[in-house]
Amino acid sequence: MVAQVAAGDTPRLYAFTGDTANARDGIRHDIPKPWLYSTFVIPEDTERLSEVRRLLRTLERDQKATLLVPHDEHSIEDTDVLRWTGP
């Protein structure tokens, strides 16, 4: 999912990555999840996930989207999203 959020004169683009990768670097360097995990624990279409990681990488690079990777606490802390979490 991609969302455009008003931020003054310049809207910001956020890409919610879901379970595509466990860390932002997994998207940036097309690193799949561990083979045992994606084969036996949670069977995944690794080829399709690679395609999605490439799409997300393009959004980040070309559209300046901020990637929000739910399993990567540090990548979320690097964004300004946490300051929007309410009173």
N, CA, C and O atoms as a GROMACS GRO file, in nm:
protein
  348
    1MET      N    1   0.084  -0.116   0.000
    1MET     CA    2   0.000   0.000   0.000
    1MET      C    3   0.090   0.123   0.000
    1MET      O    4   0.193   0.127   0.067
    2VAL      N    5   0.049   0.224  -0.075
    2VAL     CA    6   0.121   0.350  -0.081
    2VAL      C    7   0.024   0.460  -0.042
    2VAL      O    8  -0.091   0.461  -0.085
    3ALA      N    9   0.073   0.554   0.040
    3ALA     CA   10  -0.011   0.666   0.082
    3ALA      C   11   0.065   0.795   0.063
    3ALA      O   12   0.184   0.804   0.091
    4GLN      N   13  -0.006   0.895   0.014
    4GLN     CA   14   0.051   1.029   0.002
    4GLN      C   15  -0.010   1.112   0.113
    4GLN      O   16  -0.132   1.117   0.128
    5VAL      N   17   0.076   1.178   0.192
    5VAL     CA   18   0.032   1.250   0.310
    5VAL      C   19   0.070   1.397   0.295
    5VAL      O   20   0.184   1.429   0.259
    6ALA      N   21  -0.024   1.484   0.322
    6ALA     CA   22   0.004   1.626   0.315
    6ALA      C   23   0.105   1.663   0.424
    6ALA      O   24   0.089   1.625   0.540
    7ALA      N   25   0.207   1.737   0.384
    7ALA     CA   26   0.309   1.782   0.479
    7ALA      C   27   0.350   1.924   0.438
    7ALA      O   28   0.456   1.944   0.378
    8GLY      N   29   0.265   2.021   0.470
    8GLY     CA   30   0.292   2.157   0.426
    8GLY      C   31   0.276   2.168   0.276
    8GLY      O   32   0.178   2.119   0.220
    9ASP      N   33   0.372   2.230   0.211
    9ASP     CA   34   0.367   2.249   0.065
    9ASP      C   35   0.412   2.125  -0.011
    9ASP      O   36   0.387   2.114  -0.131
   10THR      N   37   0.480   2.034   0.057
   10THR     CA   38   0.534   1.917  -0.011
   10THR      C   39   0.472   1.790   0.046
   10THR      O   40   0.502   1.751   0.159
   11PRO      N   41   0.385   1.724  -0.031
   11PRO     CA   42   0.329   1.597   0.017
   11PRO      C   43   0.436   1.489   0.028
   11PRO      O   44   0.534   1.490  -0.047
   12ARG      N   45   0.419   1.398   0.122
   12ARG     CA   46   0.514   1.290   0.142
   12ARG      C   47   0.450   1.159   0.100
   12ARG      O   48   0.330   1.138   0.118
   13LEU      N   49   0.532   1.071   0.042
   13LEU     CA   50   0.485   0.941  -0.005
   13LEU      C   51   0.540   0.833   0.087
   13LEU      O   52   0.661   0.827   0.112
   14TYR      N   53   0.452   0.747   0.138
   14TYR     CA   54   0.491   0.637   0.225
   14TYR      C   55   0.450   0.506   0.160
   14TYR      O   56   0.338   0.492   0.110
   15ALA      N   57   0.540   0.409   0.162
   15ALA     CA   58   0.512   0.275   0.109
   15ALA      C   59   0.515   0.176   0.226
   15ALA      O   60   0.619   0.156   0.289
   16PHE      N   61   0.401   0.117   0.253
   16PHE     CA   62   0.388   0.016   0.358
   16PHE      C   63   0.426  -0.118   0.296
   16PHE      O   64   0.357  -0.166   0.206
   17THR      N   65   0.534  -0.177   0.342
   17THR     CA   66   0.592  -0.293   0.274
   17THR      C   67   0.532  -0.427   0.315
   17THR      O   68   0.557  -0.527   0.248
   18GLY      N   69   0.457  -0.431   0.421
   18GLY     CA   70   0.400  -0.558   0.466
   18GLY      C   71   0.509  -0.660   0.497
   18GLY      O   72   0.612  -0.625   0.555
   19ASP      N   73   0.488  -0.785   0.460
   19ASP     CA   74   0.584  -0.893   0.489
   19ASP      C   75   0.678  -0.920   0.372
   19ASP      O   76   0.731  -1.030   0.359
   20THR      N   77   0.699  -0.820   0.288
   20THR     CA   78   0.788  -0.838   0.172
   20THR      C   79   0.931  -0.868   0.214
   20THR      O   80   1.001  -0.943   0.147
   21ALA      N   81   0.973  -0.809   0.325
   21ALA     CA   82   1.108  -0.829   0.377
   21ALA      C   83   1.106  -0.809   0.527
   21ALA      O   84   1.013  -0.748   0.581
   22ASN      N   85   1.208  -0.860   0.594
   22ASN     CA   86   1.216  -0.843   0.739
   22ASN      C   87   1.289  -0.717   0.778
   22ASN      O   88   1.286  -0.677   0.895
   23ALA      N   89   1.357  -0.652   0.683
   23ALA     CA   90   1.433  -0.531   0.711
   23ALA      C   91   1.440  -0.445   0.585
   23ALA      O   92   1.427  -0.495   0.473
   24ARG      N   93   1.459  -0.315   0.604
   24ARG     CA   94   1.468  -0.223   0.491
   24ARG      C   95   1.581  -0.263   0.396
   24ARG      O   96   1.565  -0.251   0.275
   25ASP      N   97   1.695  -0.309   0.449
   25ASP     CA   98   1.805  -0.352   0.363
   25ASP      C   99   1.765  -0.472   0.277
   25ASP      O  100   1.820  -0.489   0.168
   26GLY      N  101   1.672  -0.554   0.323
   26GLY     CA  102   1.623  -0.665   0.243
   26GLY      C  103   1.558  -0.615   0.115
   26GLY      O  104   1.566  -0.680   0.011
   27ILE      N  105   1.494  -0.499   0.123
   27ILE     CA  106   1.432  -0.438   0.005
   27ILE      C  107   1.540  -0.371  -0.080
   27ILE      O  108   1.544  -0.390  -0.201
   28ARG      N  109   1.625  -0.294  -0.016
   28ARG     CA  110   1.727  -0.219  -0.090
   28ARG      C  111   1.826  -0.308  -0.164
   28ARG      O  112   1.877  -0.270  -0.269
   29HIS      N  113   1.852  -0.428  -0.111
   29HIS     CA  114   1.952  -0.517  -0.172
   29HIS      C  115   1.891  -0.648  -0.221
   29HIS      O  116   1.963  -0.743  -0.252
   30ASP      N  117   1.758  -0.654  -0.228
   30ASP     CA  118   1.684  -0.772  -0.274
   30ASP      C  119   1.730  -0.899  -0.202
   30ASP      O  120   1.765  -1.000  -0.264
   31ILE      N  121   1.728  -0.892  -0.070
   31ILE     CA  122   1.767  -1.005   0.014
   31ILE      C  123   1.639  -1.078   0.056
   31ILE      O  124   1.554  -1.020   0.125
   32PRO      N  125   1.624  -1.204   0.017
   32PRO     CA  126   1.504  -1.278   0.055
   32PRO      C  127   1.509  -1.319   0.202
   32PRO      O  128   1.613  -1.312   0.267
   33LYS      N  129   1.395  -1.361   0.252
   33LYS     CA  130   1.391  -1.417   0.387
   33LYS      C  131   1.466  -1.550   0.385
   33LYS      O  132   1.487  -1.607   0.278
   34PRO      N  133   1.507  -1.599   0.501
   34PRO     CA  134   1.581  -1.726   0.504
   34PRO      C  135   1.504  -1.838   0.434
   34PRO      O  136   1.382  -1.848   0.445
   35TRP      N  137   1.577  -1.921   0.362
   35TRP     CA  138   1.519  -2.028   0.280
   35TRP      C  139   1.429  -2.120   0.362
   35TRP      O  140   1.317  -2.150   0.321
   36LEU      N  141   1.476  -2.166   0.478
   36LEU     CA  142   1.394  -2.257   0.560
   36LEU      C  143   1.263  -2.192   0.600
   36LEU      O  144   1.158  -2.256   0.597
   37TYR      N  145   1.269  -2.066   0.636
   37TYR     CA  146   1.149  -1.994   0.677
   37TYR      C  147   1.050  -1.985   0.561
   37TYR      O  148   0.934  -2.021   0.577
   38SER      N  149   1.096  -1.938   0.445
   38SER     CA  150   1.003  -1.915   0.334
   38SER      C  151   0.964  -2.044   0.261
   38SER      O  152   0.875  -2.043   0.176
   39THR      N  153   1.030  -2.153   0.295
   39THR     CA  154   0.994  -2.281   0.234
   39THR      C  155   0.904  -2.364   0.326
   39THR      O  156   0.806  -2.423   0.279
   40PHE      N  157   0.936  -2.368   0.455
   40PHE     CA  158   0.864  -2.458   0.546
   40PHE      C  159   0.777  -2.388   0.650
   40PHE      O  160   0.668  -2.436   0.680
   41VAL      N  161   0.823  -2.276   0.706
   41VAL     CA  162   0.746  -2.210   0.812
   41VAL      C  163   0.627  -2.135   0.752
   41VAL      O  164   0.512  -2.162   0.786
   42ILE      N  165   0.655  -2.042   0.664
   42ILE     CA  166   0.552  -1.968   0.592
   42ILE      C  167   0.586  -1.978   0.443
   42ILE      O  168   0.662  -1.896   0.393
   43PRO      N  169   0.530  -2.076   0.373
   43PRO     CA  170   0.562  -2.090   0.230
   43PRO      C  171   0.526  -1.962   0.153
   43PRO      O  172   0.414  -1.912   0.160
   44GLU      N  173   0.625  -1.911   0.079
   44GLU     CA  174   0.608  -1.787   0.005
   44GLU      C  175   0.655  -1.804  -0.138
   44GLU      O  176   0.737  -1.891  -0.168
   45ASP      N  177   0.604  -1.722  -0.225
   45ASP     CA  178   0.648  -1.718  -0.364
   45ASP      C  179   0.769  -1.624  -0.369
   45ASP      O  180   0.753  -1.503  -0.383
   46THR      N  181   0.887  -1.680  -0.357
   46THR     CA  182   1.009  -1.599  -0.346
   46THR      C  183   1.035  -1.516  -0.471
   46THR      O  184   1.089  -1.406  -0.462
   47GLU      N  185   0.997  -1.567  -0.587
   47GLU     CA  186   1.015  -1.490  -0.711
   47GLU      C  187   0.926  -1.366  -0.711
   47GLU      O  188   0.970  -1.257  -0.748
   48ARG      N  189   0.801  -1.383  -0.670
   48ARG     CA  190   0.709  -1.269  -0.665
   48ARG      C  191   0.755  -1.168  -0.561
   48ARG      O  192   0.748  -1.047  -0.586
   49LEU      N  193   0.801  -1.214  -0.446
   49LEU     CA  194   0.849  -1.121  -0.343
   49LEU      C  195   0.969  -1.041  -0.393
   49LEU      O  196   0.984  -0.924  -0.358
   50SER      N  197   1.054  -1.103  -0.473
   50SER     CA  198   1.166  -1.032  -0.532
   50SER      C  199   1.117  -0.920  -0.624
   50SER      O  200   1.173  -0.810  -0.624
   51GLU      N  201   1.014  -0.948  -0.702
   51GLU     CA  202   0.955  -0.846  -0.789
   51GLU      C  203   0.901  -0.729  -0.707
   51GLU      O  204   0.920  -0.613  -0.743
   52VAL      N  205   0.834  -0.760  -0.597
   52VAL     CA  206   0.776  -0.656  -0.512
   52VAL      C  207   0.888  -0.574  -0.447
   52VAL      O  208   0.877  -0.452  -0.436
   53ARG      N  209   0.995  -0.640  -0.403
   53ARG     CA  210   1.108  -0.566  -0.344
   53ARG      C  211   1.168  -0.470  -0.446
   53ARG      O  212   1.205  -0.357  -0.412
   54ARG      N  213   1.178  -0.514  -0.572
   54ARG     CA  214   1.231  -0.424  -0.677
   54ARG      C  215   1.137  -0.304  -0.697
   54ARG      O  216   1.184  -0.192  -0.714
   55LEU      N  217   1.007  -0.328  -0.696
   55LEU     CA  218   0.911  -0.218  -0.710
   55LEU      C  219   0.926  -0.119  -0.595
   55LEU      O  220   0.929   0.002  -0.616
   56LEU      N  221   0.935  -0.171  -0.472
   56LEU     CA  222   0.951  -0.084  -0.356
   56LEU      C  223   1.081  -0.005  -0.362
   56LEU      O  224   1.085   0.113  -0.327
   57ARG      N  225   1.187  -0.070  -0.406
   57ARG     CA  226   1.317  -0.003  -0.420
   57ARG      C  227   1.306   0.111  -0.522
   57ARG      O  228   1.363   0.218  -0.501
   58THR      N  229   1.234   0.089  -0.631
   58THR     CA  230   1.213   0.193  -0.731
   58THR      C  231   1.131   0.308  -0.674
   58THR      O  232   1.162   0.425  -0.701
   59LEU      N  233   1.028   0.278  -0.597
   59LEU     CA  234   0.949   0.383  -0.533
   59LEU      C  235   1.036   0.468  -0.442
   59LEU      O  236   1.025   0.591  -0.441
   60GLU      N  237   1.122   0.402  -0.365
   60GLU     CA  238   1.210   0.476  -0.274
   60GLU      C  239   1.307   0.564  -0.353
   60GLU      O  240   1.326   0.681  -0.322
   61ARG      N  241   1.368   0.507  -0.454
   61ARG     CA  242   1.471   0.578  -0.530
   61ARG      C  243   1.412   0.688  -0.618
   61ARG      O  244   1.457   0.802  -0.613
   62ASP      N  245   1.313   0.654  -0.699
   62ASP     CA  246   1.263   0.747  -0.800
   62ASP      C  247   1.153   0.840  -0.749
   62ASP      O  248   1.147   0.956  -0.791
   63GLN      N  249   1.069   0.792  -0.661
   63GLN     CA  250   0.958   0.873  -0.611
   63GLN      C  251   0.985   0.929  -0.471
   63GLN      O  252   0.901   1.000  -0.415
   64LYS      N  253   1.102   0.897  -0.416
   64LYS     CA  254   1.140   0.945  -0.281
   64LYS      C  255   1.041   0.899  -0.175
   64LYS      O  256   1.016   0.970  -0.077
   65ALA      N  257   0.986   0.780  -0.194
   65ALA     CA  258   0.893   0.724  -0.096
   65ALA      C  259   0.969   0.679   0.028
   65ALA      O  260   1.082   0.632   0.019
   66THR      N  261   0.907   0.695   0.142
   66THR     CA  262   0.962   0.644   0.267
   66THR      C  263   0.908   0.503   0.285
   66THR      O  264   0.787   0.481   0.287
   67LEU      N  265   1.000   0.406   0.299
   67LEU     CA  266   0.959   0.266   0.318
   67LEU      C  267   0.930   0.243   0.466
   67LEU      O  268   1.011   0.276   0.552
   68LEU      N  269   0.815   0.186   0.494
   68LEU     CA  270   0.778   0.150   0.631
   68LEU      C  271   0.773  -0.002   0.639
   68LEU      O  272   0.678  -0.066   0.593
   69VAL      N  273   0.878  -0.059   0.698
   69VAL     CA  274   0.894  -0.205   0.708
   69VAL      C  275   0.855  -0.244   0.851
   69VAL      O  276   0.929  -0.214   0.944
   70PRO      N  277   0.741  -0.312   0.869
   70PRO     CA  278   0.690  -0.337   1.003
   70PRO      C  279   0.783  -0.420   1.092
   70PRO      O  280   0.778  -0.407   1.214
   71HIS      N  281   0.866  -0.505   1.033
   71HIS     CA  282   0.955  -0.589   1.114
   71HIS      C  283   1.089  -0.521   1.143
   71HIS      O  284   1.174  -0.580   1.209
   72ASP      N  285   1.108  -0.399   1.095
   72ASP     CA  286   1.235  -0.328   1.110
   72ASP      C  287   1.213  -0.202   1.192
   72ASP      O  288   1.191  -0.094   1.138
   73GLU      N  289   1.219  -0.218   1.323
   73GLU     CA  290   1.193  -0.108   1.415
   73GLU      C  291   1.284   0.012   1.388
   73GLU      O  292   1.240   0.127   1.396
   74HIS      N  293   1.410  -0.015   1.355
   74HIS     CA  294   1.504   0.094   1.332
   74HIS      C  295   1.468   0.176   1.209
   74HIS      O  296   1.485   0.298   1.208
   75SER      N  297   1.418   0.111   1.104
   75SER     CA  298   1.381   0.187   0.984
   75SER      C  299   1.261   0.277   1.014
   75SER      O  300   1.253   0.387   0.960
   76ILE      N  301   1.170   0.232   1.097
   76ILE     CA  302   1.055   0.315   1.132
   76ILE      C  303   1.100   0.430   1.222
   76ILE      O  304   1.051   0.542   1.208
   77GLU      N  305   1.191   0.404   1.314
   77GLU     CA  306   1.243   0.510   1.400
   77GLU      C  307   1.315   0.618   1.319
   77GLU      O  308   1.321   0.733   1.362
   78ASP      N  309   1.370   0.582   1.203
   78ASP     CA  310   1.440   0.678   1.117
   78ASP      C  311   1.344   0.772   1.044
   78ASP      O  312   1.387   0.870   0.983
   79THR      N  313   1.215   0.744   1.050
   79THR     CA  314   1.116   0.828   0.981
   79THR      C  315   1.052   0.923   1.082
   79THR      O  316   1.082   0.919   1.201
   80ASP      N  317   0.965   1.009   1.031
   80ASP     CA  318   0.892   1.100   1.120
   80ASP      C  319   0.753   1.046   1.154
   80ASP      O  320   0.670   1.120   1.207
   81VAL      N  321   0.727   0.920   1.125
   81VAL     CA  322   0.595   0.862   1.148
   81VAL      C  323   0.560   0.856   1.297
   81VAL      O  324   0.446   0.880   1.334
   82LEU      N  325   0.656   0.826   1.381
   82LEU     CA  326   0.628   0.808   1.523
   82LEU      C  327   0.573   0.934   1.588
   82LEU      O  328   0.496   0.926   1.683
   83ARG      N  329   0.610   1.051   1.536
   83ARG     CA  330   0.558   1.173   1.598
   83ARG      C  331   0.410   1.194   1.570
   83ARG      O  332   0.347   1.282   1.630
   84TRP      N  333   0.353   1.114   1.477
   84TRP     CA  334   0.212   1.126   1.442
   84TRP      C  335   0.126   1.029   1.520
   84TRP      O  336   0.007   1.019   1.490
   85THR      N  337   0.178   0.959   1.616
   85THR     CA  338   0.106   0.849   1.679
   85THR      C  339   0.008   0.894   1.786
   85THR      O  340  -0.038   0.811   1.865
   86GLY      N  341  -0.026   1.020   1.792
   86GLY     CA  342  -0.130   1.063   1.884
   86GLY      C  343  -0.075   1.143   2.001
   86GLY      O  344   0.045   1.167   2.011
   87PRO      N  345  -0.166   1.183   2.090
   87PRO     CA  346  -0.129   1.270   2.203
   87PRO      C  347  -0.043   1.200   2.306
   87PRO      O  348  -0.004   1.261   2.406
   0.00000   0.00000   0.00000
